[in-house]
């Protein structure tokens, strides 16, 4: 069984930190492959479409 002595705890914390850094690195890599988005433009277009679709008769 794994004992959490001073050395064991330090190794465990080190492994957790390394894994967190790997995960953050993977997320940044995935994010860099996504196309850039203009969120303000998308929101304005969505609002404009909703406004004009509500005005149209059913």
PDB file with one MODEL, atoms N, CA, C and O in Angstrom:
MODEL        1
ATOM      1  N   UNK A   1       0.837  -1.186   0.000  1.00  0.00           N
ATOM      2  CA  UNK A   1       0.000   0.000   0.000  1.00  0.00           C
ATOM      3  C   UNK A   1       0.877   1.241   0.000  1.00  0.00           C
ATOM      4  O   UNK A   1       1.963   1.241   0.579  1.00  0.00           O
ATOM      5  N   UNK A   2       0.415   2.276  -0.635  1.00  0.00           N
ATOM      6  CA  UNK A   2       1.171   3.522  -0.750  1.00  0.00           C
ATOM      7  C   UNK A   2       1.080   4.298   0.556  1.00  0.00           C
ATOM      8  O   UNK A   2      -0.020   4.598   1.021  1.00  0.00           O
ATOM      9  N   UNK A   3       2.211   4.624   1.146  1.00  0.00           N
ATOM     10  CA  UNK A   3       2.167   5.385   2.397  1.00  0.00           C
ATOM     11  C   UNK A   3       2.458   6.852   2.102  1.00  0.00           C
ATOM     12  O   UNK A   3       3.343   7.173   1.309  1.00  0.00           O
ATOM     13  N   UNK A   4       1.716   7.726   2.739  1.00  0.00           N
ATOM     14  CA  UNK A   4       1.873   9.162   2.509  1.00  0.00           C
ATOM     15  C   UNK A   4       2.830   9.754   3.533  1.00  0.00           C
ATOM     16  O   UNK A   4       2.449  10.599   4.344  1.00  0.00           O
ATOM     17  N   UNK A   5       4.054   9.306   3.485  1.00  0.00           N
ATOM     18  CA  UNK A   5       5.074   9.911   4.325  1.00  0.00           C
ATOM     19  C   UNK A   5       5.497  11.216   3.660  1.00  0.00           C
ATOM     20  O   UNK A   5       4.972  11.573   2.606  1.00  0.00           O
ATOM     21  N   UNK A   6       6.419  11.911   4.255  1.00  0.00           N
ATOM     22  CA  UNK A   6       6.841  13.208   3.728  1.00  0.00           C
ATOM     23  C   UNK A   6       7.332  13.077   2.289  1.00  0.00           C
ATOM     24  O   UNK A   6       6.929  13.867   1.436  1.00  0.00           O
ATOM     25  N   UNK A   7       8.174  12.124   2.005  1.00  0.00           N
ATOM     26  CA  UNK A   7       8.678  11.938   0.649  1.00  0.00           C
ATOM     27  C   UNK A   7       7.603  11.475  -0.304  1.00  0.00           C
ATOM     28  O   UNK A   7       7.553  11.930  -1.447  1.00  0.00           O
ATOM     29  N   UNK A   8       6.741  10.577   0.144  1.00  0.00           N
ATOM     30  CA  UNK A   8       5.667  10.061  -0.696  1.00  0.00           C
ATOM     31  C   UNK A   8       4.670  11.143  -1.057  1.00  0.00           C
ATOM     32  O   UNK A   8       4.188  11.193  -2.189  1.00  0.00           O
ATOM     33  N   UNK A   9       4.354  12.012  -0.103  1.00  0.00           N
ATOM     34  CA  UNK A   9       3.414  13.090  -0.362  1.00  0.00           C
ATOM     35  C   UNK A   9       3.998  14.085  -1.356  1.00  0.00           C
ATOM     36  O   UNK A   9       3.284  14.586  -2.225  1.00  0.00           O
ATOM     37  N   UNK A  10       5.279  14.371  -1.238  1.00  0.00           N
ATOM     38  CA  UNK A  10       5.928  15.304  -2.158  1.00  0.00           C
ATOM     39  C   UNK A  10       5.912  14.740  -3.577  1.00  0.00           C
ATOM     40  O   UNK A  10       5.675  15.481  -4.531  1.00  0.00           O
ATOM     41  N   UNK A  11       6.155  13.471  -3.724  1.00  0.00           N
ATOM     42  CA  UNK A  11       6.142  12.842  -5.050  1.00  0.00           C
ATOM     43  C   UNK A  11       4.725  12.874  -5.625  1.00  0.00           C
ATOM     44  O   UNK A  11       4.535  13.162  -6.807  1.00  0.00           O
ATOM     45  N   UNK A  12       3.734  12.576  -4.784  1.00  0.00           N
ATOM     46  CA  UNK A  12       2.340  12.595  -5.217  1.00  0.00           C
ATOM     47  C   UNK A  12       1.946  14.000  -5.691  1.00  0.00           C
ATOM     48  O   UNK A  12       1.333  14.145  -6.748  1.00  0.00           O
ATOM     49  N   UNK A  13       2.292  15.024  -4.921  1.00  0.00           N
ATOM     50  CA  UNK A  13       1.980  16.403  -5.308  1.00  0.00           C
ATOM     51  C   UNK A  13       2.703  16.778  -6.602  1.00  0.00           C
ATOM     52  O   UNK A  13       2.135  17.465  -7.451  1.00  0.00           O
ATOM     53  N   UNK A  14       3.935  16.338  -6.754  1.00  0.00           N
ATOM     54  CA  UNK A  14       4.701  16.620  -7.966  1.00  0.00           C
ATOM     55  C   UNK A  14       4.025  15.987  -9.180  1.00  0.00           C
ATOM     56  O   UNK A  14       3.930  16.619 -10.233  1.00  0.00           O
ATOM     57  N   UNK A  15       3.558  14.757  -9.047  1.00  0.00           N
ATOM     58  CA  UNK A  15       2.882  14.073 -10.155  1.00  0.00           C
ATOM     59  C   UNK A  15       1.585  14.781 -10.504  1.00  0.00           C
ATOM     60  O   UNK A  15       1.264  14.935 -11.683  1.00  0.00           O
ATOM     61  N   UNK A  16       0.830  15.215  -9.495  1.00  0.00           N
ATOM     62  CA  UNK A  16      -0.427  15.923  -9.743  1.00  0.00           C
ATOM     63  C   UNK A  16      -0.164  17.234 -10.482  1.00  0.00           C
ATOM     64  O   UNK A  16      -0.883  17.572 -11.422  1.00  0.00           O
ATOM     65  N   UNK A  17       0.854  17.964 -10.064  1.00  0.00           N
ATOM     66  CA  UNK A  17       1.184  19.232 -10.725  1.00  0.00           C
ATOM     67  C   UNK A  17       1.604  18.991 -12.170  1.00  0.00           C
ATOM     68  O   UNK A  17       1.191  19.731 -13.063  1.00  0.00           O
ATOM     69  N   UNK A  18       2.408  17.980 -12.410  1.00  0.00           N
ATOM     70  CA  UNK A  18       2.839  17.656 -13.781  1.00  0.00           C
ATOM     71  C   UNK A  18       1.630  17.302 -14.644  1.00  0.00           C
ATOM     72  O   UNK A  18       1.532  17.756 -15.784  1.00  0.00           O
ATOM     73  N   UNK A  19       0.712  16.496 -14.114  1.00  0.00           N
ATOM     74  CA  UNK A  19      -0.482  16.122 -14.880  1.00  0.00           C
ATOM     75  C   UNK A  19      -1.350  17.341 -15.183  1.00  0.00           C
ATOM     76  O   UNK A  19      -1.893  17.455 -16.281  1.00  0.00           O
ATOM     77  N   UNK A  20      -1.485  18.253 -14.220  1.00  0.00           N
ATOM     78  CA  UNK A  20      -2.254  19.480 -14.463  1.00  0.00           C
ATOM     79  C   UNK A  20      -1.617  20.319 -15.568  1.00  0.00           C
ATOM     80  O   UNK A  20      -2.319  20.871 -16.416  1.00  0.00           O
ATOM     81  N   UNK A  21      -0.299  20.414 -15.556  1.00  0.00           N
ATOM     82  CA  UNK A  21       0.394  21.173 -16.613  1.00  0.00           C
ATOM     83  C   UNK A  21       0.204  20.520 -17.978  1.00  0.00           C
ATOM     84  O   UNK A  21       0.046  21.216 -18.981  1.00  0.00           O
ATOM     85  N   UNK A  22       0.218  19.193 -18.024  1.00  0.00           N
ATOM     86  CA  UNK A  22      -0.010  18.478 -19.288  1.00  0.00           C
ATOM     87  C   UNK A  22      -1.423  18.756 -19.792  1.00  0.00           C
ATOM     88  O   UNK A  22      -1.617  19.003 -20.982  1.00  0.00           O
ATOM     89  N   UNK A  23      -2.407  18.719 -18.901  1.00  0.00           N
ATOM     90  CA  UNK A  23      -3.795  18.973 -19.300  1.00  0.00           C
ATOM     91  C   UNK A  23      -3.956  20.392 -19.816  1.00  0.00           C
ATOM     92  O   UNK A  23      -4.604  20.606 -20.841  1.00  0.00           O
ATOM     93  N   UNK A  24      -3.372  21.370 -19.119  1.00  0.00           N
ATOM     94  CA  UNK A  24      -3.460  22.764 -19.562  1.00  0.00           C
ATOM     95  C   UNK A  24      -2.788  22.916 -20.920  1.00  0.00           C
ATOM     96  O   UNK A  24      -3.302  23.615 -21.793  1.00  0.00           O
ATOM     97  N   UNK A  25      -1.645  22.267 -21.103  1.00  0.00           N
ATOM     98  CA  UNK A  25      -0.964  22.314 -22.393  1.00  0.00           C
ATOM     99  C   UNK A  25      -1.818  21.733 -23.510  1.00  0.00           C
ATOM    100  O   UNK A  25      -1.866  22.294 -24.605  1.00  0.00           O
ATOM    101  N   UNK A  26      -2.492  20.616 -23.251  1.00  0.00           N
ATOM    102  CA  UNK A  26      -3.376  20.018 -24.251  1.00  0.00           C
ATOM    103  C   UNK A  26      -4.545  20.939 -24.588  1.00  0.00           C
ATOM    104  O   UNK A  26      -4.926  21.055 -25.752  1.00  0.00           O
ATOM    105  N   UNK A  27      -5.113  21.591 -23.581  1.00  0.00           N
ATOM    106  CA  UNK A  27      -6.227  22.513 -23.835  1.00  0.00           C
ATOM    107  C   UNK A  27      -5.784  23.698 -24.681  1.00  0.00           C
ATOM    108  O   UNK A  27      -6.508  24.120 -25.583  1.00  0.00           O
ATOM    109  N   UNK A  28      -4.603  24.239 -24.399  1.00  0.00           N
ATOM    110  CA  UNK A  28      -4.096  25.341 -25.218  1.00  0.00           C
ATOM    111  C   UNK A  28      -3.840  24.878 -26.652  1.00  0.00           C
ATOM    112  O   UNK A  28      -4.084  25.621 -27.603  1.00  0.00           O
ATOM    113  N   UNK A  29      -3.351  23.660 -26.801  1.00  0.00           N
ATOM    114  CA  UNK A  29      -3.088  23.124 -28.142  1.00  0.00           C
ATOM    115  C   UNK A  29      -4.397  22.967 -28.923  1.00  0.00           C
ATOM    116  O   UNK A  29      -4.472  23.328 -30.098  1.00  0.00           O
ATOM    117  N   UNK A  30      -5.410  22.437 -28.273  1.00  0.00           N
ATOM    118  CA  UNK A  30      -6.716  22.280 -28.918  1.00  0.00           C
ATOM    119  C   UNK A  30      -7.286  23.653 -29.277  1.00  0.00           C
ATOM    120  O   UNK A  30      -7.816  23.843 -30.372  1.00  0.00           O
ATOM    121  N   UNK A  31      -7.172  24.608 -28.350  1.00  0.00           N
ATOM    122  CA  UNK A  31      -7.711  25.945 -28.579  1.00  0.00           C
ATOM    123  C   UNK A  31      -7.010  26.629 -29.747  1.00  0.00           C
ATOM    124  O   UNK A  31      -7.639  27.390 -30.481  1.00  0.00           O
ATOM    125  N   UNK A  32      -5.729  26.372 -29.928  1.00  0.00           N
ATOM    126  CA  UNK A  32      -4.992  27.016 -31.020  1.00  0.00           C
ATOM    127  C   UNK A  32      -5.434  26.476 -32.385  1.00  0.00           C
ATOM    128  O   UNK A  32      -5.250  27.149 -33.399  1.00  0.00           O
ATOM    129  N   UNK A  33      -6.009  25.286 -32.422  1.00  0.00           N
ATOM    130  CA  UNK A  33      -6.462  24.710 -33.688  1.00  0.00           C
ATOM    131  C   UNK A  33      -7.859  25.175 -34.080  1.00  0.00           C
ATOM    132  O   UNK A  33      -8.263  24.993 -35.228  1.00  0.00           O
ATOM    133  N   UNK A  34      -8.604  25.770 -33.153  1.00  0.00           N
ATOM    134  CA  UNK A  34      -9.944  26.255 -33.455  1.00  0.00           C
ATOM    135  C   UNK A  34      -9.862  27.568 -34.212  1.00  0.00           C
ATOM    136  O   UNK A  34      -8.959  28.365 -33.957  1.00  0.00           O
ATOM    137  N   UNK A  35     -10.777  27.815 -35.131  1.00  0.00           N
ATOM    138  CA  UNK A  35     -10.750  29.092 -35.846  1.00  0.00           C
ATOM    139  C   UNK A  35     -11.101  30.237 -34.905  1.00  0.00           C
ATOM    140  O   UNK A  35     -11.886  30.074 -33.971  1.00  0.00           O
ATOM    141  N   UNK A  36     -10.510  31.394 -35.166  1.00  0.00           N
ATOM    142  CA  UNK A  36     -10.799  32.578 -34.355  1.00  0.00           C
ATOM    143  C   UNK A  36     -12.247  32.996 -34.594  1.00  0.00           C
ATOM    144  O   UNK A  36     -12.758  32.890 -35.709  1.00  0.00           O
ATOM    145  N   UNK A  37     -12.898  33.470 -33.537  1.00  0.00           N
ATOM    146  CA  UNK A  37     -14.300  33.872 -33.644  1.00  0.00           C
ATOM    147  C   UNK A  37     -14.451  35.304 -33.191  1.00  0.00           C
ATOM    148  O   UNK A  37     -13.804  35.750 -32.243  1.00  0.00           O
ATOM    149  N   UNK A  38     -15.320  36.018 -33.888  1.00  0.00           N
ATOM    150  CA  UNK A  38     -15.674  37.377 -33.481  1.00  0.00           C
ATOM    151  C   UNK A  38     -17.005  37.273 -32.745  1.00  0.00           C
ATOM    152  O   UNK A  38     -18.071  37.318 -33.360  1.00  0.00           O
ATOM    153  N   UNK A  39     -16.933  37.135 -31.440  1.00  0.00           N
ATOM    154  CA  UNK A  39     -18.127  36.875 -30.640  1.00  0.00           C
ATOM    155  C   UNK A  39     -19.090  38.052 -30.639  1.00  0.00           C
ATOM    156  O   UNK A  39     -20.304  37.853 -30.584  1.00  0.00           O
ATOM    157  N   UNK A  40     -18.571  39.275 -30.699  1.00  0.00           N
ATOM    158  CA  UNK A  40     -19.447  40.453 -30.715  1.00  0.00           C
ATOM    159  C   UNK A  40     -20.242  40.480 -32.017  1.00  0.00           C
ATOM    160  O   UNK A  40     -21.445  40.737 -32.007  1.00  0.00           O
ATOM    161  N   UNK A  41     -19.567  40.213 -33.140  1.00  0.00           N
ATOM    162  CA  UNK A  41     -20.248  40.206 -34.431  1.00  0.00           C
ATOM    163  C   UNK A  41     -21.322  39.118 -34.465  1.00  0.00           C
ATOM    164  O   UNK A  41     -22.429  39.351 -34.952  1.00  0.00           O
ATOM    165  N   UNK A  42     -20.993  37.926 -33.946  1.00  0.00           N
ATOM    166  CA  UNK A  42     -21.962  36.829 -33.919  1.00  0.00           C
ATOM    167  C   UNK A  42     -23.175  37.200 -33.077  1.00  0.00           C
ATOM    168  O   UNK A  42     -24.307  36.915 -33.465  1.00  0.00           O
ATOM    169  N   UNK A  43     -22.951  37.833 -31.929  1.00  0.00           N
ATOM    170  CA  UNK A  43     -24.064  38.209 -31.058  1.00  0.00           C
ATOM    171  C   UNK A  43     -24.941  39.263 -31.729  1.00  0.00           C
ATOM    172  O   UNK A  43     -26.167  39.202 -31.635  1.00  0.00           O
ATOM    173  N   UNK A  44     -24.316  40.233 -32.407  1.00  0.00           N
ATOM    174  CA  UNK A  44     -25.094  41.270 -33.083  1.00  0.00           C
ATOM    175  C   UNK A  44     -25.927  40.671 -34.219  1.00  0.00           C
ATOM    176  O   UNK A  44     -27.085  41.046 -34.399  1.00  0.00           O
ATOM    177  N   UNK A  45     -25.347  39.748 -34.981  1.00  0.00           N
ATOM    178  CA  UNK A  45     -26.092  39.096 -36.060  1.00  0.00           C
ATOM    179  C   UNK A  45     -27.240  38.261 -35.505  1.00  0.00           C
ATOM    180  O   UNK A  45     -28.334  38.256 -36.068  1.00  0.00           O
ATOM    181  N   UNK A  46     -26.994  37.554 -34.401  1.00  0.00           N
ATOM    182  CA  UNK A  46     -28.037  36.730 -33.788  1.00  0.00           C
ATOM    183  C   UNK A  46     -29.186  37.610 -33.282  1.00  0.00           C
ATOM    184  O   UNK A  46     -30.356  37.276 -33.467  1.00  0.00           O
ATOM    185  N   UNK A  47     -28.845  38.737 -32.641  1.00  0.00           N
ATOM    186  CA  UNK A  47     -29.881  39.652 -32.157  1.00  0.00           C
ATOM    187  C   UNK A  47     -30.673  40.244 -33.313  1.00  0.00           C
ATOM    188  O   UNK A  47     -31.894  40.373 -33.228  1.00  0.00           O
ATOM    189  N   UNK A  48     -29.979  40.608 -34.402  1.00  0.00           N
ATOM    190  CA  UNK A  48     -30.643  41.190 -35.569  1.00  0.00           C
ATOM    191  C   UNK A  48     -31.614  40.177 -36.174  1.00  0.00           C
ATOM    192  O   UNK A  48     -32.742  40.518 -36.528  1.00  0.00           O
ATOM    193  N   UNK A  49     -31.155  38.912 -36.290  1.00  0.00           N
ATOM    194  CA  UNK A  49     -32.011  37.853 -36.849  1.00  0.00           C
ATOM    195  C   UNK A  49     -33.223  37.592 -35.966  1.00  0.00           C
ATOM    196  O   UNK A  49     -34.330  37.412 -36.474  1.00  0.00           O
ATOM    197  N   UNK A  50     -33.032  37.568 -34.666  1.00  0.00           N
ATOM    198  CA  UNK A  50     -34.159  37.345 -33.759  1.00  0.00           C
ATOM    199  C   UNK A  50     -35.153  38.487 -33.846  1.00  0.00           C
ATOM    200  O   UNK A  50     -36.362  38.258 -33.845  1.00  0.00           O
ATOM    201  N   UNK A  51     -34.660  39.705 -33.922  1.00  0.00           N
ATOM    202  CA  UNK A  51     -35.549  40.867 -33.999  1.00  0.00           C
ATOM    203  C   UNK A  51     -36.380  40.822 -35.272  1.00  0.00           C
ATOM    204  O   UNK A  51     -37.584  41.076 -35.230  1.00  0.00           O
ATOM    205  N   UNK A  52     -35.758  40.504 -36.401  1.00  0.00           N
ATOM    206  CA  UNK A  52     -36.468  40.493 -37.664  1.00  0.00           C
ATOM    207  C   UNK A  52     -37.368  39.274 -37.820  1.00  0.00           C
ATOM    208  O   UNK A  52     -38.369  39.342 -38.532  1.00  0.00           O
ATOM    209  N   UNK A  53     -37.040  38.177 -37.181  1.00  0.00           N
ATOM    210  CA  UNK A  53     -37.907  36.987 -37.236  1.00  0.00           C
ATOM    211  C   UNK A  53     -39.141  37.158 -36.364  1.00  0.00           C
ATOM    212  O   UNK A  53     -40.187  36.582 -36.664  1.00  0.00           O
ATOM    213  N   UNK A  54     -39.045  37.935 -35.292  1.00  0.00           N
ATOM    214  CA  UNK A  54     -40.193  38.188 -34.432  1.00  0.00           C
ATOM    215  C   UNK A  54     -41.195  39.127 -35.118  1.00  0.00           C
ATOM    216  O   UNK A  54     -42.403  39.020 -34.907  1.00  0.00           O
ATOM    217  N   UNK A  55     -40.679  40.044 -35.938  1.00  0.00           N
ATOM    218  CA  UNK A  55     -41.557  41.006 -36.619  1.00  0.00           C
ATOM    219  C   UNK A  55     -42.331  40.355 -37.748  1.00  0.00           C
ATOM    220  O   UNK A  55     -43.384  40.864 -38.130  1.00  0.00           O
ATOM    221  N   UNK A  56     -41.853  39.255 -38.295  1.00  0.00           N
ATOM    222  CA  UNK A  56     -42.531  38.619 -39.432  1.00  0.00           C
ATOM    223  C   UNK A  56     -43.818  37.926 -38.956  1.00  0.00           C
ATOM    224  O   UNK A  56     -43.847  37.333 -37.878  1.00  0.00           O
ATOM    225  N   UNK A  57     -44.871  38.007 -39.764  1.00  0.00           N
ATOM    226  CA  UNK A  57     -46.113  37.320 -39.382  1.00  0.00           C
ATOM    227  C   UNK A  57     -45.943  35.803 -39.489  1.00  0.00           C
ATOM    228  O   UNK A  57     -45.140  35.316 -40.285  1.00  0.00           O
ATOM    229  N   UNK A  58     -46.701  35.065 -38.685  1.00  0.00           N
ATOM    230  CA  UNK A  58     -46.601  33.598 -38.678  1.00  0.00           C
ATOM    231  C   UNK A  58     -47.340  32.992 -39.808  1.00  0.00           C
ATOM    232  O   UNK A  58     -47.358  31.769 -39.948  1.00  0.00           O
TER     233      UNK A  58
ENDMDL
END
